[in-house]
Amino acid sequence: RIRLRGWRGFRGGLDIDTDTTGEYALHTRHNSSEILFHVGTMLPHSDNEPQQLEKKRHVGNDVVVIVFKEGNTPFDPIILKSHFNHIVFVVQKDEEESMSKGETHYRFALAALPSVPSQPPFFPYPPVLPKNSHTRHFFLSKLIKSERAALTAGEFAALMSRTRGTFLRNIISKSCKRSRVPKTFFDPS
């Protein structure tokens, strides 16, 4: 858990100056990656905004979503309406396994759009793992590899290609203005 105000690490689009996106967030490092989690309950709640657009702005733009499920109410990932959410992990404490083993165990479920290829590491069957450093490493690796797989799949790959093309054209345009090279030199269209 990190204090957002003044945070100098990866901020995941959250406000680090004025607390408009909350005071705290969950952050970790895994191998060479920094991960900042958009935790719905840590993002500010507005009583006069029924749709909670600020929360949706962050969670709705995440490629991978983790739902920590409590109780036995079924969770259907289809309720998450977003063009960006491609993978949903559902994590739930497995009470029965925890009682029988004498330590906390979690049950995992994964739902992904058909265009996203599955990536190792793969969950065991049944997908129940103890709460320990090995499970943490496994799950963080699975999250990162799943997001990378989603970013290369179908519509995301096309979106990323268009975005890179736009950035490249902007860089070229700015460079041409500074160096007085005709823009048509780079863009024959």
SEMIZA-765726 format. One line per 8 residues: number of its first residue (from 1); their letters; for each residue x, y, z of C-alpha. Coordinates in nm, 4 decimals. Layout:
NUM = a = X,Y,Z ~ ...
This chain:
1 = rirlrgwr = 0.0000,0.0000,0.0000 ~ 0.1461,0.3349,-0.1036 ~ 0.0523,0.6960,-0.0360 ~ -0.0369,0.8489,-0.3739 ~ 0.0477,1.2111,-0.2945 ~ 0.4131,1.2564,-0.3850 ~ 0.4535,0.9012,-0.5188 ~ 0.7444,0.8801,-0.7649
9 = gfrggldi = 0.6981,0.5285,-0.8989 ~ 0.4560,0.3999,-1.1618 ~ 0.1221,0.5667,-1.0939 ~ -0.1138,0.3908,-1.3365 ~ -0.2872,0.7157,-1.4307 ~ -0.3757,0.8018,-1.0697 ~ -0.3382,1.1555,-0.9321 ~ -0.0214,1.1968,-0.7253
17 = dtdttgey = -0.0688,1.5687,-0.6536 ~ -0.4186,1.6440,-0.5171 ~ -0.5767,1.3123,-0.4034 ~ -0.8579,1.3306,-0.6613 ~ -0.8177,0.9558,-0.7252 ~ -0.7826,0.8617,-0.3593 ~ -0.5133,0.8776,-0.0972 ~ -0.3732,0.5249,-0.1263
25 = alhtrhns = -0.3240,0.2527,-0.3844 ~ -0.1769,-0.0955,-0.3955 ~ 0.1606,-0.1170,-0.5663 ~ 0.4147,-0.3936,-0.6088 ~ 0.7168,-0.4865,-0.8134 ~ 0.7583,-0.8189,-0.9889 ~ 1.0787,-0.9017,-1.1711 ~ 1.1352,-0.5882,-1.3822
33 = seilfhvg = 0.7713,-0.4711,-1.3740 ~ 0.5944,-0.2197,-1.1525 ~ 0.2258,-0.2898,-1.0944 ~ -0.0267,-0.0444,-0.9564 ~ -0.3709,-0.1884,-0.8884 ~ -0.6841,0.0214,-0.9440 ~ -0.8761,-0.0972,-0.6386 ~ -1.2406,0.0063,-0.6675
41 = tmlphsdn = -1.2857,0.0439,-0.2920 ~ -0.9770,0.2688,-0.2703 ~ -1.0922,0.5023,-0.5480 ~ -1.3138,0.7888,-0.4231 ~ -1.6888,0.7266,-0.4040 ~ -1.9236,1.0099,-0.4983 ~ -2.2747,0.9972,-0.3498 ~ -2.4076,1.2402,-0.6124
49 = epqqlekk = -2.2710,1.0423,-0.9086 ~ -2.4716,0.7183,-0.9443 ~ -2.2547,0.5808,-1.2262 ~ -1.9253,0.6387,-1.0414 ~ -1.7553,0.7505,-1.3641 ~ -1.4217,0.8221,-1.1956 ~ -1.3983,0.4605,-1.0803 ~ -1.5081,0.3359,-1.4227
57 = rhvgndvv = -1.2490,0.5587,-1.5890 ~ -0.9703,0.3619,-1.4243 ~ -1.1055,0.0101,-1.3812 ~ -1.2884,0.0246,-1.7152 ~ -0.9636,0.1023,-1.8960 ~ -0.7724,-0.1867,-1.7414 ~ -0.6941,-0.4779,-1.9706 ~ -0.6845,-0.7221,-1.6803
65 = vivfkegn = -0.9327,-0.7043,-1.3929 ~ -0.9083,-0.8925,-1.0646 ~ -1.2286,-0.9540,-0.8722 ~ -1.1893,-1.0650,-0.5122 ~ -1.5112,-1.2526,-0.4478 ~ -1.6527,-1.2958,-0.1004 ~ -1.9327,-1.5376,-0.0176 ~ -2.1101,-1.7743,-0.2531
73 = tpfdpiil = -2.2853,-1.5264,-0.4798 ~ -2.1976,-1.6202,-0.8398 ~ -1.9968,-1.3669,-1.0383 ~ -2.0497,-1.3326,-1.4122 ~ -1.7675,-1.1361,-1.5840 ~ -2.0090,-1.0311,-1.8591 ~ -2.1347,-0.7588,-1.6231 ~ -1.8099,-0.5705,-1.6835
81 = kshfnhiv = -1.8950,-0.3571,-1.9850 ~ -1.5734,-0.2244,-2.1336 ~ -1.3883,-0.2363,-2.4632 ~ -1.0631,-0.2637,-2.2692 ~ -1.1332,-0.5354,-2.0100 ~ -1.0159,-0.8505,-2.1875 ~ -0.9273,-1.0778,-1.8963 ~ -1.0980,-1.1233,-1.5607
89 = fvvqkdee = -0.9422,-1.3164,-1.2738 ~ -1.1780,-1.4114,-0.9932 ~ -1.0068,-1.4880,-0.6627 ~ -1.1915,-1.6312,-0.3639 ~ -1.0763,-1.7677,-0.0320 ~ -1.1422,-2.1414,-0.0341 ~ -1.2849,-2.1926,0.3137 ~ -1.2946,-2.5723,0.2934
97 = esmskget = -0.9338,-2.6097,0.1764 ~ -0.8163,-2.3466,0.4257 ~ -0.9826,-2.5340,0.7134 ~ -0.8512,-2.8752,0.6094 ~ -0.4909,-2.7545,0.5499 ~ -0.4749,-2.5112,0.8407 ~ -0.3586,-2.2249,0.6184 ~ -0.5300,-1.9803,0.3813
105 = hyrfalaa = -0.5938,-2.1110,0.0305 ~ -0.7425,-1.9271,-0.2659 ~ -0.9497,-2.0559,-0.5552 ~ -0.8841,-1.8916,-0.8909 ~ -1.0982,-1.8601,-1.2016 ~ -1.0069,-1.6952,-1.5297 ~ -1.2291,-1.5590,-1.8073 ~ -1.0819,-1.4113,-2.1249
113 = lpsvpsqp = -1.2159,-1.2945,-2.4567 ~ -1.1789,-1.5597,-2.7277 ~ -0.9179,-1.3508,-2.9127 ~ -0.6764,-1.3679,-2.6171 ~ -0.4473,-1.6715,-2.6294 ~ -0.3871,-1.8517,-2.3013 ~ -0.0431,-1.8017,-2.1520 ~ 0.1710,-1.9933,-1.9068
121 = pffpyppv = 0.2010,-2.0331,-1.6208 ~ -0.1156,-2.2408,-1.6189 ~ -0.3346,-2.2934,-1.3130 ~ -0.3315,-2.6410,-1.1645 ~ -0.6503,-2.8415,-1.1431 ~ -0.8272,-2.7725,-0.9215 ~ -0.7130,-2.4090,-0.9305 ~ -0.6620,-2.3799,-0.5540
129 = lpknshtr = -0.3329,-2.2454,-0.4222 ~ -0.1990,-2.1626,-0.0751 ~ -0.1329,-1.8046,0.0304 ~ 0.2470,-1.7915,0.0079 ~ 0.5346,-1.6357,-0.1877 ~ 0.5205,-1.9056,-0.4590 ~ 0.1525,-1.8341,-0.5281 ~ 0.2240,-1.4590,-0.5293
137 = hfflskli = 0.5024,-1.5074,-0.7867 ~ 0.2829,-1.7413,-0.9938 ~ -0.0163,-1.5048,-0.9929 ~ 0.1821,-1.1873,-1.0708 ~ 0.3565,-1.3696,-1.3580 ~ 0.0172,-1.4873,-1.4863 ~ -0.1243,-1.1319,-1.4675 ~ 0.1644,-0.9764,-1.6590
145 = kseraalt = 0.1790,-1.2452,-1.9278 ~ -0.1990,-1.2356,-1.9693 ~ -0.1976,-0.8600,-2.0209 ~ 0.0810,-0.8881,-2.2782 ~ -0.1133,-1.1595,-2.4615 ~ -0.4265,-0.9423,-2.4654 ~ -0.2340,-0.6447,-2.6031 ~ -0.1245,-0.8503,-2.9049
153 = agefaalm = -0.4679,-1.0006,-2.9693 ~ -0.7208,-0.8930,-3.2310 ~ -0.8641,-0.5485,-3.1758 ~ -0.5925,-0.4435,-2.9305 ~ -0.3180,-0.5153,-3.1826 ~ -0.4965,-0.2963,-3.4396 ~ -0.5560,-0.0232,-3.1802 ~ -0.1906,-0.0308,-3.0711
161 = srtrgtfl = -0.0766,-0.0133,-3.4337 ~ -0.2981,0.2914,-3.5006 ~ -0.1794,0.4573,-3.1783 ~ 0.1892,0.3995,-3.2623 ~ 0.1252,0.5349,-3.6139 ~ -0.0344,0.8504,-3.4702 ~ 0.2544,0.9014,-3.2263 ~ 0.5084,0.8505,-3.5039
169 = rniisksc = 0.3317,1.0988,-3.7352 ~ 0.3244,1.3552,-3.4506 ~ 0.6955,1.3073,-3.3831 ~ 0.7762,1.3441,-3.7516 ~ 0.5557,1.6521,-3.7829 ~ 0.7239,1.8215,-3.4857 ~ 1.0700,1.7260,-3.6123 ~ 0.9931,1.8623,-3.9599
177 = krsrvpkt = 0.8828,2.1956,-3.8137 ~ 1.2050,2.2294,-3.6148 ~ 1.4388,2.1176,-3.8938 ~ 1.2465,2.2740,-4.1823 ~ 1.2350,1.9414,-4.3675 ~ 0.9205,1.9262,-4.5800 ~ 0.6610,1.6997,-4.4206 ~ 0.5990,1.5391,-4.7589
185 = ffdps = 0.9515,1.4003,-4.7420 ~ 0.8216,1.1546,-4.4766 ~ 0.4544,1.1337,-4.5718 ~ 0.3918,1.0940,-4.9458 ~ 0.0109,1.0962,-4.9049
